[in-house]
Amino acid sequence: MKKNRNVIFGIIGIIIMAGVGVWYYLYWQGQNYFTTENSKVASDLYNISASANGKLVKLNVSEGSFVKGNEVIARVENGPYVRSPIDGEVVKCDVKLNQMLAPTSVIAVIADTDDVYVNANIEETDIGKIKEGQSVTVKLDAYPGKKFNAHVDEIDKVTQSALSGTATSYSTSGTYTKVTQLIPVKIAIDDEIDLTGIIGTNATVSIKLK
């Protein structure tokens, strides 16, 4: 009987020690690292629009096409050639030949493949912990099980809602609802990896604070 009690107490002791160990690890992680899953592989995007009313008589690209700066990508009838402003990848192209377009019609969206990075959105309550140059470990959903070395490259000066033009509204009662704002942070991956084919995919970043 005594032996059984000793075994039970031993098991309880191991469980308590394991719990303390897990708590300490999580506490240590929280003090030394900031981790968020609100991150995606990103690049600067350029909307290429028609410059005149008319029928689309030439279209040289489709989604997934790679283009060079100043390369002709399309032409609207009686209008000038439409050219790419950068080297990049066509990530959206919904128009078709002979389609009627307006000057505001978007022919293609081109991603700047010379500068592909991970964009992490950090809550304003945590942004004070983040500094340029901090080491970062990045996990990419497109590369499961792998980790990549990176660093904080740039911290935006304005919130995500300000960049997107999203305004906080008042309720019908006139009361203000406070919403935690997000600050975009640019994470540059230091390891050799081609990100051009996975723009828009999810990532997890763990920023070393100390």
N, CA and C atoms as a LAMMPS dump frame, in Angstrom:
ITEM: TIMESTEP
0
ITEM: NUMBER OF ATOMS
630
ITEM: BOX BOUNDS ff ff ff
-5.0000000000000000e+02 5.0000000000000000e+02
-5.0000000000000000e+02 5.0000000000000000e+02
-5.0000000000000000e+02 5.0000000000000000e+02
ITEM: ATOMS id mol type element x y z
1 1 1 N 0.829 -1.207 0
2 1 2 C 0 0 0
3 1 3 C 0.863 1.256 0
4 2 1 N 1.887 1.224 0.868
5 2 2 C 2.793 2.366 0.948
6 2 3 C 3.536 2.554 -0.371
7 3 1 N 3.893 1.407 -0.957
8 3 2 C 4.595 1.472 -2.24
9 3 3 C 3.73 2.118 -3.307
10 4 1 N 2.423 1.769 -3.316
11 4 2 C 1.498 2.354 -4.288
12 4 3 C 1.375 3.861 -4.097
13 5 1 N 1.315 4.278 -2.785
14 5 2 C 1.212 5.714 -2.513
15 5 3 C 2.457 6.444 -3.006
16 6 1 N 3.616 5.825 -2.812
17 6 2 C 4.861 6.44 -3.276
18 6 3 C 4.877 6.601 -4.794
19 7 1 N 4.352 5.574 -5.482
20 7 2 C 4.272 5.641 -6.948
21 7 3 C 3.357 6.773 -7.377
22 8 1 N 2.183 6.879 -6.704
23 8 2 C 1.218 7.938 -7.038
24 8 3 C 1.835 9.308 -6.796
25 9 1 N 2.473 9.486 -5.625
26 9 2 C 3.1 10.772 -5.316
27 9 3 C 4.212 11.1 -6.321
28 10 1 N 4.921 10.043 -6.741
29 10 2 C 5.979 10.257 -7.729
30 10 3 C 5.415 10.743 -9.057
31 11 1 N 4.3 10.125 -9.459
32 11 2 C 3.653 10.529 -10.715
33 11 3 C 3.145 11.966 -10.611
34 12 1 N 2.51 12.287 -9.477
35 12 2 C 2.016 13.654 -9.272
36 12 3 C 3.174 14.653 -9.312
37 13 1 N 4.297 14.288 -8.689
38 13 2 C 5.463 15.158 -8.696
39 13 3 C 5.979 15.412 -10.099
40 14 1 N 6.018 14.345 -10.914
41 14 2 C 6.482 14.484 -12.303
42 14 3 C 5.55 15.406 -13.088
43 15 1 N 4.217 15.234 -12.882
44 15 2 C 3.241 16.07 -13.583
45 15 3 C 3.413 17.539 -13.196
46 16 1 N 3.608 17.796 -11.898
47 16 2 C 3.788 19.176 -11.428
48 16 3 C 5.063 19.776 -12.024
49 17 1 N 6.143 18.991 -11.993
50 17 2 C 7.401 19.489 -12.549
51 17 3 C 7.283 19.773 -14.038
52 18 1 N 6.562 18.895 -14.751
53 18 2 C 6.363 19.1 -16.19
54 18 3 C 5.551 20.366 -16.432
55 19 1 N 4.503 20.572 -15.609
56 19 2 C 3.679 21.774 -15.738
57 19 3 C 4.476 23.038 -15.488
58 20 1 N 5.323 22.999 -14.449
59 20 2 C 6.177 24.151 -14.148
60 20 3 C 7.144 24.405 -15.308
61 21 1 N 7.676 23.328 -15.866
62 21 2 C 8.598 23.474 -16.988
63 21 3 C 7.935 24.106 -18.203
64 22 1 N 6.715 23.653 -18.518
65 22 2 C 5.967 24.221 -19.646
66 22 3 C 5.664 25.695 -19.385
67 23 1 N 5.212 26.015 -18.156
68 23 2 C 4.911 27.406 -17.811
69 23 3 C 6.139 28.286 -17.957
70 24 1 N 7.28 27.796 -17.465
71 24 2 C 8.503 28.597 -17.545
72 24 3 C 8.915 28.809 -18.997
73 25 1 N 8.788 27.744 -19.809
74 25 2 C 9.149 27.871 -21.226
75 25 3 C 8.269 28.902 -21.914
76 26 1 N 6.952 28.842 -21.686
77 26 2 C 6.034 29.798 -22.299
78 26 3 C 6.313 31.214 -21.806
79 27 1 N 6.611 31.343 -20.503
80 27 2 C 6.938 32.658 -19.941
81 27 3 C 8.214 33.193 -20.583
82 28 1 N 9.229 32.329 -20.694
83 28 2 C 10.495 32.73 -21.305
84 28 3 C 10.295 33.124 -22.761
85 29 1 N 9.486 32.343 -23.485
86 29 2 C 9.197 32.664 -24.879
87 29 3 C 8.529 34.029 -24.983
88 30 1 N 7.555 34.283 -24.108
89 30 2 C 6.829 35.543 -24.146
90 30 3 C 7.7 36.738 -23.838
91 31 1 N 8.715 36.536 -22.993
92 31 2 C 9.614 37.619 -22.635
93 31 3 C 10.674 37.872 -23.704
94 32 1 N 11.024 36.852 -24.451
95 32 2 C 12.146 36.944 -25.38
96 32 3 C 11.759 36.931 -26.853
97 33 1 N 10.538 36.485 -27.156
98 33 2 C 10.107 36.405 -28.546
99 33 3 C 8.684 36.944 -28.692
100 34 1 N 8.424 37.548 -29.865
101 34 2 C 7.053 37.925 -30.219
102 34 3 C 6.673 37.123 -31.456
103 35 1 N 5.583 36.383 -31.359
104 35 2 C 5.175 35.504 -32.46
105 35 3 C 3.783 35.868 -32.942
106 36 1 N 3.612 35.896 -34.269
107 36 2 C 2.285 36.135 -34.836
108 36 3 C 2.107 35.325 -36.116
109 37 1 N 0.873 34.873 -36.324
110 37 2 C 0.503 34.181 -37.565
111 37 3 C -0.155 35.136 -38.559
112 38 1 N -0.321 36.397 -38.156
113 38 2 C -0.933 37.392 -39.046
114 38 3 C 0.138 37.915 -40.002
115 39 1 N 0.601 37.042 -40.882
116 39 2 C 1.718 37.352 -41.773
117 39 3 C 1.515 36.66 -43.113
118 40 1 N 1.988 37.314 -44.169
119 40 2 C 1.884 36.741 -45.505
120 40 3 C 3.112 37.114 -46.328
121 41 1 N 3.423 36.268 -47.313
122 41 2 C 4.438 36.611 -48.299
123 41 3 C 3.853 37.709 -49.184
124 42 1 N 4.62 38.794 -49.371
125 42 2 C 4.063 39.959 -50.059
126 42 3 C 5.106 40.612 -50.962
127 43 1 N 4.63 41.514 -51.784
128 43 2 C 5.502 42.378 -52.584
129 43 3 C 4.689 43.606 -52.961
130 44 1 N 5.351 44.63 -53.474
131 44 2 C 4.622 45.808 -53.943
132 44 3 C 3.859 45.437 -55.211
133 45 1 N 2.602 45.875 -55.287
134 45 2 C 1.74 45.546 -56.421
135 45 3 C 1.454 46.792 -57.252
136 46 1 N 1.425 46.633 -58.57
137 46 2 C 1.164 47.736 -59.491
138 46 3 C -0.06 47.398 -60.338
139 47 1 N -1.075 48.257 -60.272
140 47 2 C -2.258 48.106 -61.123
141 47 3 C -1.985 48.769 -62.469
142 48 1 N -2.066 47.998 -63.526
143 48 2 C -1.819 48.514 -64.87
144 48 3 C -3.163 48.731 -65.557
145 49 1 N -3.48 49.988 -65.836
146 49 2 C -4.797 50.331 -66.361
147 49 3 C -4.728 50.716 -67.831
148 50 1 N -5.877 50.605 -68.48
149 50 2 C -5.998 51.092 -69.851
150 50 3 C -5.897 52.612 -69.821
151 51 1 N -5.347 53.205 -70.858
152 51 2 C -5.171 54.657 -70.885
153 51 3 C -6.228 55.356 -71.733
154 52 1 N -7.139 54.57 -72.282
155 52 2 C -8.157 55.17 -73.143
156 52 3 C -9.365 54.244 -73.233
157 53 1 N -10.509 54.822 -73.644
158 53 2 C -11.676 53.992 -73.942
159 53 3 C -11.426 53.21 -75.224
160 54 1 N -11.899 51.975 -75.244
161 54 2 C -11.78 51.244 -76.486
162 54 3 C -11.701 49.747 -76.297
163 55 1 N -11.556 49.069 -77.427
164 55 2 C -11.495 47.611 -77.42
165 55 3 C -10.053 47.158 -77.198
166 56 1 N -9.894 46.122 -76.383
167 56 2 C -8.574 45.555 -76.131
168 56 3 C -8.175 44.713 -77.346
169 57 1 N -7.212 45.204 -78.117
170 57 2 C -6.847 44.529 -79.366
171 57 3 C -5.538 43.741 -79.242
172 58 1 N -4.823 43.913 -78.129
173 58 2 C -3.572 43.177 -77.945
174 58 3 C -3.417 42.846 -76.463
175 59 1 N -3.095 41.594 -76.148
176 59 2 C -2.864 41.17 -74.776
177 59 3 C -1.774 40.101 -74.79
178 60 1 N -0.618 40.448 -74.253
179 60 2 C 0.542 39.561 -74.325
180 60 3 C 0.796 38.764 -73.056
181 61 1 N -0.028 38.941 -72.013
182 61 2 C 0.255 38.287 -70.736
183 61 3 C -0.982 37.576 -70.21
184 62 1 N -0.743 36.727 -69.229
185 62 2 C -1.817 36.079 -68.471
186 62 3 C -1.294 35.91 -67.044
187 63 1 N -2.147 35.446 -66.147
188 63 2 C -1.704 35.245 -64.77
189 63 3 C -0.539 34.258 -64.726
190 64 1 N 0.511 34.648 -64.009
191 64 2 C 1.701 33.813 -63.927
192 64 3 C 2.81 34.218 -64.877
193 65 1 N 2.501 35.111 -65.822
194 65 2 C 3.533 35.573 -66.753
195 65 3 C 4.564 36.44 -66.03
196 66 1 N 5.82 36.322 -66.439
197 66 2 C 6.873 37.202 -65.935
198 66 3 C 7.194 38.232 -67.009
199 67 1 N 7.304 39.48 -66.591
200 67 2 C 7.52 40.565 -67.549
201 67 3 C 8.728 41.391 -67.128
202 68 1 N 9.278 42.107 -68.095
203 68 2 C 10.386 43.019 -67.862
204 68 3 C 9.87 44.464 -67.865
205 69 1 N 10.605 45.333 -67.214
206 69 2 C 10.237 46.734 -67.222
207 69 3 C 10.195 47.277 -68.641
208 70 1 N 9.133 48.021 -68.952
209 70 2 C 8.889 48.637 -70.266
210 70 3 C 8.425 47.643 -71.326
211 71 1 N 8.224 46.383 -70.935
212 71 2 C 7.712 45.392 -71.889
213 71 3 C 6.247 45.682 -72.209
214 72 1 N 5.884 45.548 -73.472
215 72 2 C 4.498 45.763 -73.897
216 72 3 C 3.639 44.605 -73.402
217 73 1 N 2.586 44.94 -72.664
218 73 2 C 1.705 43.87 -72.181
219 73 3 C 0.329 43.917 -72.845
220 74 1 N -0.05 45.076 -73.388
221 74 2 C -1.387 45.174 -73.992
222 74 3 C -1.488 46.449 -74.828
223 75 1 N -2.585 46.528 -75.582
224 75 2 C -2.887 47.748 -76.339
225 75 3 C -4.391 47.866 -76.52
226 76 1 N -4.887 49.074 -76.255
227 76 2 C -6.294 49.381 -76.485
228 76 3 C -6.417 50.059 -77.853
229 77 1 N -7.452 49.71 -78.61
230 77 2 C -7.668 50.263 -79.942
231 77 3 C -7.575 51.788 -79.917
232 78 1 N -6.789 52.329 -80.849
233 78 2 C -6.588 53.78 -80.98
234 78 3 C -5.878 54.395 -79.761
235 79 1 N -5.269 53.554 -78.958
236 79 2 C -4.541 54.048 -77.8
237 79 3 C -3.088 53.615 -77.842
238 80 1 N -2.253 54.161 -76.941
239 80 2 C -0.835 53.767 -76.918
240 80 3 C -0.658 52.364 -76.366
241 81 1 N 0.53 51.815 -76.558
242 81 2 C 0.835 50.519 -75.964
243 81 3 C 0.874 50.644 -74.438
244 82 1 N 0.384 49.613 -73.782
245 82 2 C 0.424 49.564 -72.317
246 82 3 C 1.638 48.74 -71.921
247 83 1 N 2.524 49.334 -71.1
248 83 2 C 3.788 48.694 -70.762
249 83 3 C 3.889 48.428 -69.255
250 84 1 N 4.71 47.458 -68.913
251 84 2 C 4.957 47.166 -67.504
252 84 3 C 5.963 48.17 -66.946
253 85 1 N 5.691 48.74 -65.774
254 85 2 C 6.629 49.703 -65.193
255 85 3 C 7.825 49.044 -64.502
256 86 1 N 7.764 47.729 -64.285
257 86 2 C 8.791 47.036 -63.499
258 86 3 C 9.035 45.642 -64.05
259 87 1 N 10.12 45.022 -63.584
260 87 2 C 10.284 43.574 -63.734
261 87 3 C 9.368 42.931 -62.7
262 88 1 N 8.585 41.957 -63.099
263 88 2 C 7.697 41.348 -62.119
264 88 3 C 6.875 40.203 -62.668
265 89 1 N 5.932 39.763 -61.846
266 89 2 C 5.036 38.658 -62.194
267 89 3 C 3.606 39.155 -62.258
268 90 1 N 2.886 38.751 -63.273
269 90 2 C 1.468 39.091 -63.39
270 90 3 C 0.691 38.188 -62.425
271 91 1 N 0.117 38.8 -61.386
272 91 2 C -0.606 38.006 -60.388
273 91 3 C -2.119 38.084 -60.594
274 92 1 N -2.567 38.97 -61.466
275 92 2 C -3.993 39.035 -61.79
276 92 3 C -4.159 39.604 -63.187
277 93 1 N -4.992 38.952 -63.976
278 93 2 C -5.298 39.427 -65.335
279 93 3 C -6.654 38.848 -65.733
280 94 1 N -7.688 39.662 -65.562
281 94 2 C -9.056 39.176 -65.784
282 94 3 C -9.643 39.6 -67.126
283 95 1 N -8.928 40.406 -67.897
284 95 2 C -9.487 40.918 -69.153
285 95 3 C -9.276 39.921 -70.283
286 96 1 N -10.023 40.135 -71.364
287 96 2 C -9.921 39.258 -72.531
288 96 3 C -9.836 40.109 -73.789
289 97 1 N -9.242 39.548 -74.826
290 97 2 C -9.154 40.231 -76.114
291 97 3 C -10.543 40.651 -76.605
292 98 1 N -10.599 41.802 -77.214
293 98 2 C -11.815 42.388 -77.791
294 98 3 C -12.799 42.891 -76.729
295 99 1 N -12.401 42.839 -75.462
296 99 2 C -13.232 43.392 -74.393
297 99 3 C -13.163 44.913 -74.432
298 100 1 N -14.303 45.571 -74.218
299 100 2 C -14.341 47.028 -74.169
300 100 3 C -13.851 47.502 -72.801
301 101 1 N -12.924 48.463 -72.817
302 101 2 C -12.314 48.944 -71.583
303 101 3 C -12.487 50.453 -71.442
304 102 1 N -12.471 50.898 -70.194
305 102 2 C -12.45 52.319 -69.867
306 102 3 C -11.052 52.667 -69.378
307 103 1 N -10.713 53.954 -69.307
308 103 2 C -9.376 54.332 -68.842
309 103 3 C -9.05 53.825 -67.442
310 104 1 N -10.07 53.562 -66.627
311 104 2 C -9.841 53.075 -65.256
312 104 3 C -9.823 51.546 -65.163
313 105 1 N -10.086 50.854 -66.275
314 105 2 C -10.109 49.391 -66.257
315 105 3 C -8.703 48.841 -65.991
316 106 1 N -8.607 47.932 -65.036
317 106 2 C -7.317 47.319 -64.71
318 106 3 C -7.072 46.146 -65.658
319 107 1 N -6.007 46.252 -66.424
320 107 2 C -5.657 45.177 -67.351
321 107 3 C -4.917 44.06 -66.626
322 108 1 N -4.005 44.447 -65.754
323 108 2 C -3.207 43.45 -65.037
324 108 3 C -2.701 44.043 -63.729
325 109 1 N -2.429 43.158 -62.78
326 109 2 C -1.752 43.538 -61.536
327 109 3 C -0.403 42.83 -61.536
328 110 1 N 0.663 43.616 -61.379
329 110 2 C 2.019 43.067 -61.459
330 110 3 C 2.7 43.195 -60.102
331 111 1 N 3.274 42.1 -59.631
332 111 2 C 4.006 42.081 -58.364
333 111 3 C 5.485 42.307 -58.625
334 112 1 N 6.098 43.153 -57.811
335 112 2 C 7.528 43.446 -57.935
336 112 3 C 8.33 42.258 -57.391
337 113 1 N 8.818 41.413 -58.279
338 113 2 C 9.523 40.196 -57.858
339 113 3 C 10.964 40.461 -57.433
340 114 1 N 11.436 41.696 -57.587
341 114 2 C 12.775 42.036 -57.103
342 114 3 C 12.769 42.31 -55.604
343 115 1 N 11.585 42.44 -55.029
344 115 2 C 11.489 42.733 -53.598
345 115 3 C 10.293 41.987 -53.009
346 116 1 N 10.475 40.693 -52.777
347 116 2 C 9.436 39.866 -52.158
348 116 3 C 9.84 39.641 -50.701
349 117 1 N 8.904 39.818 -49.803
350 117 2 C 9.208 39.789 -48.374
351 117 3 C 8.025 39.201 -47.616
352 118 1 N 8.149 39.107 -46.301
353 118 2 C 7.041 38.678 -45.452
354 118 3 C 6.488 39.916 -44.76
355 119 1 N 5.198 40.133 -44.894
356 119 2 C 4.537 41.262 -44.242
357 119 3 C 3.811 40.755 -42.997
358 120 1 N 4.245 41.242 -41.834
359 120 2 C 3.619 40.873 -40.565
360 120 3 C 2.833 42.055 -40.036
361 121 1 N 1.613 41.813 -39.591
362 121 2 C 0.775 42.87 -39.021
363 121 3 C 0.815 42.768 -37.501
364 122 1 N 1.407 43.769 -36.862
365 122 2 C 1.628 43.764 -35.418
366 122 3 C 0.647 44.72 -34.75
367 123 1 N -0.004 44.258 -33.673
368 123 2 C -0.942 45.114 -32.962
369 123 3 C -0.217 46.304 -32.344
370 124 1 N -0.921 47.446 -32.312
371 124 2 C -0.316 48.675 -31.8
372 124 3 C 0.157 48.53 -30.354
373 125 1 N -0.465 47.638 -29.606
374 125 2 C -0.079 47.439 -28.205
375 125 3 C 1.25 46.7 -28.079
376 126 1 N 1.72 46.081 -29.161
377 126 2 C 2.972 45.336 -29.138
378 126 3 C 4.067 45.97 -29.99
379 127 1 N 3.712 46.969 -30.802
380 127 2 C 4.666 47.486 -31.786
381 127 3 C 5.889 48.113 -31.128
382 128 1 N 5.748 48.584 -29.883
383 128 2 C 6.882 49.186 -29.194
384 128 3 C 8.009 48.21 -28.923
385 129 1 N 7.714 46.913 -28.967
386 129 2 C 8.739 45.884 -28.73
387 129 3 C 9.579 45.624 -29.983
388 130 1 N 9.057 46.042 -31.138
389 130 2 C 9.667 45.678 -32.414
390 130 3 C 10.616 46.78 -32.885
391 131 1 N 11.828 46.382 -33.256
392 131 2 C 12.839 47.31 -33.739
393 131 3 C 13.436 46.789 -35.043
394 132 1 N 13.83 47.724 -35.9
395 132 2 C 14.499 47.312 -37.138
396 132 3 C 15.814 46.607 -36.813
397 133 1 N 16.091 45.539 -37.536
398 133 2 C 17.314 44.784 -37.338
399 133 3 C 17.17 43.571 -36.439
400 134 1 N 16.039 43.446 -35.718
401 134 2 C 15.854 42.281 -34.844
402 134 3 C 15.833 40.986 -35.656
403 135 1 N 16.402 39.936 -35.074
404 135 2 C 16.407 38.632 -35.738
405 135 3 C 15.003 38.031 -35.726
406 136 1 N 14.681 37.307 -36.793
407 136 2 C 13.344 36.717 -36.947
408 136 3 C 13.482 35.291 -37.47
409 137 1 N 12.654 34.398 -36.954
410 137 2 C 12.511 33.06 -37.524
411 137 3 C 11.168 33.007 -38.248
412 138 1 N 11.188 32.598 -39.503
413 138 2 C 9.982 32.58 -40.33
414 138 3 C 9.622 31.149 -40.699
415 139 1 N 8.352 30.809 -40.544
416 139 2 C 7.806 29.55 -41.046
417 139 3 C 6.834 29.886 -42.169
418 140 1 N 6.972 29.2 -43.288
419 140 2 C 6.113 29.431 -44.444
420 140 3 C 5.197 28.233 -44.64
421 141 1 N 3.9 28.49 -44.772
422 141 2 C 2.958 27.385 -44.99
423 141 3 C 3.282 26.62 -46.264
424 142 1 N 3.897 27.315 -47.224
425 142 2 C 4.241 26.664 -48.494
426 142 3 C 5.437 25.724 -48.351
427 143 1 N 6.174 25.858 -47.236
428 143 2 C 7.325 24.985 -46.959
429 143 3 C 7.17 24.394 -45.564
430 144 1 N 6.214 23.489 -45.367
431 144 2 C 5.937 22.955 -44.027
432 144 3 C 7.151 22.256 -43.413
433 145 1 N 7.351 22.504 -42.115
434 145 2 C 8.441 21.855 -41.399
435 145 3 C 9.772 22.562 -41.502
436 146 1 N 9.847 23.645 -42.284
437 146 2 C 11.107 24.36 -42.458
438 146 3 C 11.052 25.715 -41.755
439 147 1 N 12.231 26.174 -41.313
440 147 2 C 12.366 27.488 -40.7
441 147 3 C 13.411 28.285 -41.474
442 148 1 N 13.196 29.605 -41.562
443 148 2 C 14.103 30.457 -42.314
444 148 3 C 14.561 31.622 -41.447
445 149 1 N 15.844 31.961 -41.585
446 149 2 C 16.403 33.1 -40.864
447 149 3 C 16.029 34.389 -41.577
448 150 1 N 15.674 35.396 -40.79
449 150 2 C 15.232 36.665 -41.371
450 150 3 C 15.525 37.793 -40.381
451 151 1 N 15.145 39.014 -40.76
452 151 2 C 15.3 40.147 -39.855
453 151 3 C 14.223 41.191 -40.136
454 152 1 N 13.951 42.025 -39.128
455 152 2 C 12.998 43.126 -39.304
456 152 3 C 13.66 44.169 -40.187
457 153 1 N 13.074 44.404 -41.358
458 153 2 C 13.676 45.313 -42.335
459 153 3 C 13.1 46.727 -42.241
460 154 1 N 11.79 46.809 -41.993
461 154 2 C 11.146 48.127 -42.006
462 154 3 C 9.846 48.078 -41.221
463 155 1 N 9.557 49.142 -40.481
464 155 2 C 8.302 49.26 -39.729
465 155 3 C 7.538 50.447 -40.294
466 156 1 N 6.327 50.205 -40.776
467 156 2 C 5.531 51.293 -41.349
468 156 3 C 5.209 52.344 -40.296
469 157 1 N 5.048 53.58 -40.761
470 157 2 C 4.75 54.688 -39.859
471 157 3 C 3.254 54.894 -39.66
472 158 1 N 2.441 54.202 -40.447
473 158 2 C 0.99 54.343 -40.346
474 158 3 C 0.356 52.97 -40.207
475 159 1 N -0.884 52.926 -39.749
476 159 2 C -1.571 51.658 -39.522
477 159 3 C -2.061 51.053 -40.826
478 160 1 N -2.415 49.774 -40.758
479 160 2 C -2.942 49.077 -41.933
480 160 3 C -4.241 49.713 -42.409
481 161 1 N -5.106 50.125 -41.466
482 161 2 C -6.389 50.72 -41.849
483 161 3 C -6.184 52.059 -42.547
484 162 1 N -5.159 52.809 -42.137
485 162 2 C -4.87 54.077 -42.797
486 162 3 C -4.358 53.838 -44.211
487 163 1 N -3.54 52.788 -44.385
488 163 2 C -3.022 52.463 -45.711
489 163 3 C -4.126 52.024 -46.658
490 164 1 N -5.089 51.27 -46.121
491 164 2 C -6.168 50.737 -46.958
492 164 3 C -7.321 51.718 -47.105
493 165 1 N -7.308 52.801 -46.312
494 165 2 C -8.39 53.773 -46.371
495 165 3 C -9.598 53.378 -45.563
496 166 1 N -9.468 52.346 -44.719
497 166 2 C -10.577 51.906 -43.878
498 166 3 C -10.728 52.856 -42.7
499 167 1 N -11.912 53.397 -42.526
500 167 2 C -12.143 54.34 -41.433
501 167 3 C -12.96 53.678 -40.338
502 168 1 N -12.65 54.008 -39.084
503 168 2 C -13.437 53.514 -37.966
504 168 3 C -14.725 54.311 -37.875
505 169 1 N -15.841 53.625 -37.772
506 169 2 C -17.127 54.32 -37.758
507 169 3 C -17.738 54.327 -36.365
508 170 1 N -18.632 55.267 -36.163
509 170 2 C -19.373 55.352 -34.914
510 170 3 C -20.645 54.518 -35.04
511 171 1 N -21.158 54.051 -33.91
512 171 2 C -22.417 53.319 -33.916
513 171 3 C -23.559 54.32 -34.054
514 172 1 N -24.78 53.801 -34.26
515 172 2 C -25.939 54.684 -34.428
516 172 3 C -26.22 55.484 -33.177
517 173 1 N -25.731 55.02 -32.032
518 173 2 C -25.955 55.746 -30.784
519 173 3 C -24.942 56.868 -30.597
520 174 1 N -23.958 56.939 -31.511
521 174 2 C -22.95 57.971 -31.413
522 174 3 C -21.765 57.599 -30.553
523 175 1 N -21.747 56.367 -30.05
524 175 2 C -20.632 55.936 -29.208
525 175 3 C -19.487 55.432 -30.081
526 176 1 N -18.278 55.589 -29.582
527 176 2 C -17.08 55.191 -30.321
528 176 3 C -16.623 53.816 -29.853
529 177 1 N -16.397 52.933 -30.795
530 177 2 C -15.882 51.61 -30.476
531 177 3 C -14.394 51.564 -30.8
532 178 1 N -13.581 51.408 -29.757
533 178 2 C -12.131 51.387 -29.952
534 178 3 C -11.698 50.063 -30.557
535 179 1 N -10.943 50.136 -31.636
536 179 2 C -10.465 48.944 -32.33
537 179 3 C -8.943 48.954 -32.32
538 180 1 N -8.346 47.858 -31.894
539 180 2 C -6.891 47.754 -31.894
540 180 3 C -6.369 47.801 -33.327
541 181 1 N -5.45 48.707 -33.589
542 181 2 C -4.93 48.902 -34.939
543 181 3 C -3.713 48.013 -35.184
544 182 1 N -3.461 47.736 -36.455
545 182 2 C -2.34 46.887 -36.867
546 182 3 C -1.306 47.707 -37.628
547 183 1 N -0.038 47.489 -37.307
548 183 2 C 1.067 48.167 -37.977
549 183 3 C 1.782 47.157 -38.876
550 184 1 N 1.876 47.409 -40.188
551 184 2 C 2.606 46.493 -41.068
552 184 3 C 4.112 46.553 -40.801
553 185 1 N 4.735 45.386 -40.706
554 185 2 C 6.174 45.277 -40.497
555 185 3 C 6.749 44.396 -41.608
556 186 1 N 7.774 44.916 -42.271
557 186 2 C 8.403 44.197 -43.386
558 186 3 C 9.524 43.311 -42.853
559 187 1 N 9.422 42.011 -43.13
560 187 2 C 10.414 41.027 -42.702
561 187 3 C 11.171 40.534 -43.939
562 188 1 N 12.494 40.708 -43.934
563 188 2 C 13.316 40.237 -45.058
564 188 3 C 13.95 38.905 -44.691
565 189 1 N 13.78 37.899 -45.552
566 189 2 C 14.364 36.579 -45.318
567 189 3 C 15.824 36.588 -45.776
568 190 1 N 16.718 36.149 -44.904
569 190 2 C 18.155 36.154 -45.196
570 190 3 C 18.602 34.898 -45.935
571 191 1 N 17.908 33.784 -45.735
572 191 2 C 18.281 32.536 -46.405
573 191 3 C 17.936 32.601 -47.889
574 192 1 N 18.634 31.801 -48.673
575 192 2 C 18.359 31.72 -50.108
576 192 3 C 17.052 30.967 -50.335
577 193 1 N 16.065 31.662 -50.862
578 193 2 C 14.779 31.033 -51.17
579 193 3 C 14.048 31.877 -52.205
580 194 1 N 13.412 31.227 -53.161
581 194 2 C 12.648 31.92 -54.195
582 194 3 C 11.195 32.043 -53.732
583 195 1 N 10.777 33.273 -53.442
584 195 2 C 9.423 33.512 -52.943
585 195 3 C 8.452 33.937 -54.041
586 196 1 N 8.934 34.086 -55.257
587 196 2 C 8.1 34.682 -56.302
588 196 3 C 6.847 33.866 -56.616
589 197 1 N 6.922 32.562 -56.436
590 197 2 C 5.767 31.727 -56.779
591 197 3 C 4.762 31.559 -55.66
592 198 1 N 5.039 32.161 -54.48
593 198 2 C 4.147 31.942 -53.329
594 198 3 C 3.671 33.268 -52.722
595 199 1 N 3.641 34.324 -53.52
596 199 2 C 3.152 35.616 -53.027
597 199 3 C 1.695 35.471 -52.59
598 200 1 N 1.388 35.965 -51.394
599 200 2 C 0.033 35.879 -50.855
600 200 3 C -0.192 34.711 -49.925
601 201 1 N 0.779 33.799 -49.823
602 201 2 C 0.616 32.638 -48.94
603 201 3 C 0.931 33.01 -47.492
604 202 1 N 0.469 32.176 -46.561
605 202 2 C 0.572 32.477 -45.137
606 202 3 C 1.956 32.174 -44.577
607 203 1 N 2.284 32.909 -43.502
608 203 2 C 3.558 32.721 -42.827
609 203 3 C 3.361 32.952 -41.332
610 204 1 N 4.293 32.453 -40.55
611 204 2 C 4.35 32.718 -39.113
612 204 3 C 5.719 33.291 -38.8
613 205 1 N 5.764 34.399 -38.053
614 205 2 C 7.045 35.013 -37.719
615 205 3 C 7.239 35.007 -36.205
616 206 1 N 8.472 34.77 -35.802
617 206 2 C 8.846 34.813 -34.392
618 206 3 C 10.027 35.771 -34.269
619 207 1 N 9.773 36.942 -33.682
620 207 2 C 10.772 38.006 -33.619
621 207 3 C 11.492 37.944 -32.284
622 208 1 N 12.818 37.888 -32.333
623 208 2 C 13.615 37.846 -31.106
624 208 3 C 13.705 39.252 -30.526
625 209 1 N 13.213 39.419 -29.309
626 209 2 C 13.155 40.741 -28.7
627 209 3 C 14.439 41.098 -27.974
628 210 1 N 15.153 40.091 -27.467
629 210 2 C 16.366 40.357 -26.674
630 210 3 C 17.534 39.538 -27.203
